[in-house]
Amino acid sequence: MKRDYWIILIVYIAMQFSSLIGIPLFLYGFNYLGINQSLAVPSWLLTSFTLALLIIIFILRKEMNNRSFSKKEGSFGNSVIWAISGIFLALFAQYAAAIIENLLGVGMGSENTKEILTIIEAFPLAIIVTSIIGPILEEIVFRKIIFGSLHNRYNFFISALISSVIFAAAHMEFQHILLYSAMGFTFAFLYVKTKSIFVSIFAHVAMNTLVVLVQSVYKDDIERLLREAQAVQNFIGGFL
């Protein structure tokens, strides 16, 4: 793996753990300035993710300038088609994985998603992190660097499996490891199929944005449907 890629991984990991110091500092500062302390967490997330993205883009500037950010120059039209199709592929993979998890007894709903929606309600600008900056960072780290490095040595399945499990574990929702891994496989497939990281970035950004918007607008209806689905599952389970 390139030296620059190791630096990017360190930057990404440091960003993930920066909240241990950053959030208490923001809480103290907001309290001192008389600003609503509930804004400290989303404000730090926006700050840390933005800084990490800027640093990573700076590190990758030579690759981007040399047009080597994609594996190979490909058809623009083909990339557009796959970028749009990728949104639906990712949603389908997520849906299929959720069904399998449900059959295995894993409860519906995601604590990560609930926390994200709560943060966005308190600080709407946080949607920039969840829908744009976050997916861009994840595609660079988990697809371009981790998957790409593995794919230079192993076949697609092994490379996608390892990188997708790492991607899933990074979300710290181990009960939904199948769901996150399915999405990881989808984005890895898009990256290999089009040889462009921009395609998987677009699909990931669009999917996250769509999911956040839908769950924000139809939050009450979705919660009601989840309760009803859980009740049906429990009822059926009583006969088995």
matplotlib code that plots the C-alpha trace (Angstrom):
import matplotlib.pyplot as plt

x = [0.0, 1.2, 2.6, -0.1, -2.8, -1.5, -1.6, -5.2, -6.1, -4.5, -6.4, -9.7, -9.1, -8.0, -11.2, -13.3, -11.7, -11.4, -14.8, -13.3, -11.5, -13.4, -16.9, -15.9, -14.0, -17.0, -19.3, -17.1, -16.8, -20.5, -21.3, -18.8, -20.3, -23.9, -24.7, -27.1, -24.9, -27.0, -25.3, -21.9, -22.0, -23.3, -21.0, -18.0, -19.0, -19.3, -15.9, -14.0, -15.4, -14.8, -11.2, -10.6, -12.0, -9.9, -6.7, -7.4, -8.2, -4.9, -3.0, -4.7, -4.2, -1.5, -3.5, -6.5, -4.4, -2.9, -6.4, -5.4, -8.1, -10.0, -8.3, -8.7, -10.3, -13.8, -16.9, -18.6, -22.0, -21.4, -20.3, -23.5, -25.7, -23.9, -23.9, -27.7, -28.3, -26.0, -28.5, -31.1, -28.6, -27.6, -31.1, -32.0, -29.0, -29.9, -33.5, -32.6, -30.1, -32.7, -35.1, -32.5, -31.6, -35.3, -35.6, -32.6, -34.3, -32.5, -34.8, -35.7, -34.4, -31.0, -29.8, -27.3, -30.0, -32.1, -29.1, -28.4, -32.0, -32.0, -28.8, -30.2, -33.4, -31.2, -28.7, -30.0, -26.5, -25.4, -27.1, -23.9, -21.9, -24.4, -25.3, -22.2, -18.9, -19.4, -20.1, -17.2, -14.7, -16.0, -15.7, -12.1, -11.1, -13.0, -13.3, -10.4, -7.8, -8.8, -10.7, -8.4, -5.3, -6.7, -8.0, -4.4, -3.6, -6.8, -9.9, -13.0, -15.0, -12.2, -11.3, -15.0, -15.7, -12.8, -13.3, -17.1, -16.8, -14.4, -16.8, -19.7, -17.6, -16.7, -20.4, -20.4, -23.8, -22.7, -26.2, -26.6, -23.2, -24.9, -26.8, -23.7, -21.6, -24.2, -23.9, -20.1, -20.2, -22.5, -20.2, -17.1, -18.9, -19.6, -16.0, -14.6, -17.3, -16.7, -13.1, -14.1, -14.4, -16.6, -19.4, -19.5, -19.2, -22.2, -24.3, -23.4, -24.1, -27.4, -28.5, -27.7, -29.5, -32.6, -32.7, -32.3, -34.9, -37.4, -36.9, -37.1, -40.3, -42.0, -40.5, -43.8, -45.2, -42.0, -41.9, -45.5, -44.8, -41.8, -43.9, -46.6, -44.0, -42.4, -45.8, -46.5, -43.1, -43.7, -47.1, -45.8, -42.9, -45.4, -46.6, -43.1]
y = [0.0, 3.5, 5.7, 8.3, 5.7, 4.8, 8.5, 8.7, 5.7, 7.4, 10.6, 8.7, 6.8, 9.9, 11.6, 8.8, 9.1, 12.9, 13.2, 12.0, 15.3, 17.6, 17.2, 18.0, 21.1, 22.2, 21.6, 23.8, 26.5, 26.5, 26.7, 29.6, 31.4, 30.7, 28.6, 25.7, 22.7, 20.3, 21.7, 20.7, 17.1, 17.9, 21.0, 18.8, 16.2, 18.8, 20.3, 17.0, 15.4, 18.5, 18.8, 15.1, 15.4, 18.5, 16.8, 13.7, 15.6, 17.5, 14.2, 12.8, 16.0, 14.6, 11.5, 13.7, 16.1, 13.2, 11.8, 8.5, 8.8, 6.3, 3.0, 3.6, 6.2, 4.9, 5.9, 8.9, 7.7, 4.3, 5.7, 7.9, 4.9, 2.8, 5.7, 6.0, 2.2, 1.9, 3.8, 1.2, -1.7, -0.4, 0.1, -3.4, -4.9, -3.1, -4.3, -7.9, -8.0, -6.5, -9.3, -12.0, -10.3, -10.3, -14.0, -14.6, -12.8, -9.5, -6.6, -4.0, -0.5, 1.0, 2.8, 4.7, 6.0, 7.0, 8.9, 10.5, 11.7, 13.1, 15.0, 16.4, 17.6, 19.5, 20.8, 20.5, 21.3, 17.9, 16.4, 17.5, 15.0, 12.1, 12.5, 14.0, 14.2, 10.8, 8.8, 10.4, 9.6, 6.0, 5.4, 6.7, 4.7, 1.5, 1.2, 3.0, 2.3, -0.9, -2.7, -1.4, -2.5, -6.0, -6.3, -5.8, -9.2, -11.1, -11.8, -9.6, -11.8, -12.0, -8.4, -7.3, -9.6, -8.4, -4.7, -4.9, -6.6, -3.9, -1.3, -2.9, -3.2, 0.5, 1.4, -0.4, -2.1, -5.7, -7.0, -5.4, -6.6, -8.4, -5.2, -3.0, -5.7, -6.0, -2.3, -2.6, -5.4, -3.2, -0.2, -2.4, -3.9, -0.4, 0.6, -2.5, -2.4, 1.3, 1.6, 4.9, 5.8, 8.7, 6.3, 4.5, 7.9, 9.2, 6.1, 6.2, 9.9, 9.6, 6.6, 8.2, 11.4, 9.5, 7.4, 10.4, 12.5, 9.7, 8.8, 12.4, 13.2, 9.9, 9.2, 8.6, 6.4, 4.3, 3.9, 2.7, 0.2, -1.1, -1.6, -3.5, -5.6, -6.5, -7.4, -9.7, -11.3, -11.9, -13.3, -15.8, -16.7, -17.7, -20.6, -21.9]
z = [0.0, -0.8, 2.0, 1.2, 1.7, 5.1, 6.0, 4.8, 7.0, 10.0, 9.3, 9.0, 12.2, 14.1, 12.9, 14.3, 17.7, 17.7, 19.3, 22.6, 22.8, 20.4, 21.8, 25.4, 24.1, 22.1, 25.1, 27.3, 24.6, 23.9, 27.6, 28.0, 25.0, 26.1, 23.0, 23.1, 24.2, 22.2, 19.1, 20.3, 18.9, 15.4, 15.2, 16.0, 13.5, 10.8, 11.8, 12.1, 8.9, 6.9, 8.1, 7.4, 3.9, 3.1, 4.4, 2.4, -0.8, -0.3, 0.1, -3.1, -5.1, -7.3, -8.2, -9.0, -11.1, -13.0, -13.7, -12.0, -9.3, -11.4, -12.3, -16.0, -18.3, -19.2, -21.0, -19.4, -20.5, -19.1, -15.8, -15.6, -16.3, -13.6, -11.1, -11.4, -11.5, -8.5, -6.3, -6.9, -6.6, -3.2, -2.1, -3.3, -1.5, 1.7, 1.4, 0.7, 3.5, 5.9, 5.0, 5.6, 9.0, 9.9, 9.1, 11.4, 14.2, 14.0, 14.9, 12.2, 12.4, 13.0, 16.0, 13.8, 11.6, 14.6, 16.1, 12.7, 12.4, 15.9, 15.2, 11.9, 13.7, 16.1, 13.5, 9.9, 8.5, 9.8, 6.7, 4.9, 6.9, 6.7, 3.0, 1.4, 3.4, 5.2, 2.0, 0.1, 2.9, 3.2, -0.5, -0.6, 2.5, 2.2, -1.6, -3.2, -0.5, 1.4, -1.4, -4.1, -2.3, -1.7, -5.2, -6.5, -4.8, -4.5, -6.6, -6.4, -3.9, -1.3, -1.6, -1.4, 1.5, 3.6, 2.8, 3.3, 6.7, 7.8, 6.4, 8.3, 11.6, 11.3, 11.8, 15.2, 14.6, 14.6, 14.5, 11.1, 9.7, 6.9, 5.8, 5.8, 4.1, 1.3, 0.7, 0.7, -1.9, -4.1, -4.0, -4.6, -7.6, -9.0, -8.5, -10.3, -13.0, -14.0, -12.8, -11.3, -7.6, -8.6, -9.6, -6.2, -4.5, -6.4, -5.7, -2.0, -1.6, -3.5, -1.5, 1.9, 0.9, -0.3, 2.9, 5.2, 3.4, 3.3, 6.9, 8.0, 6.1, 6.8, 10.3, 12.1, 9.4, 9.2, 13.0, 12.9, 10.2, 12.0, 15.2, 13.2, 11.4, 14.7, 16.2, 13.3, 13.6, 17.3, 16.6, 14.0, 16.3, 19.0, 16.8, 15.9]

ax = plt.figure().add_subplot(projection="3d")
ax.plot(x, y, z, "-o")
ax.set_aspect("equal")
plt.show()
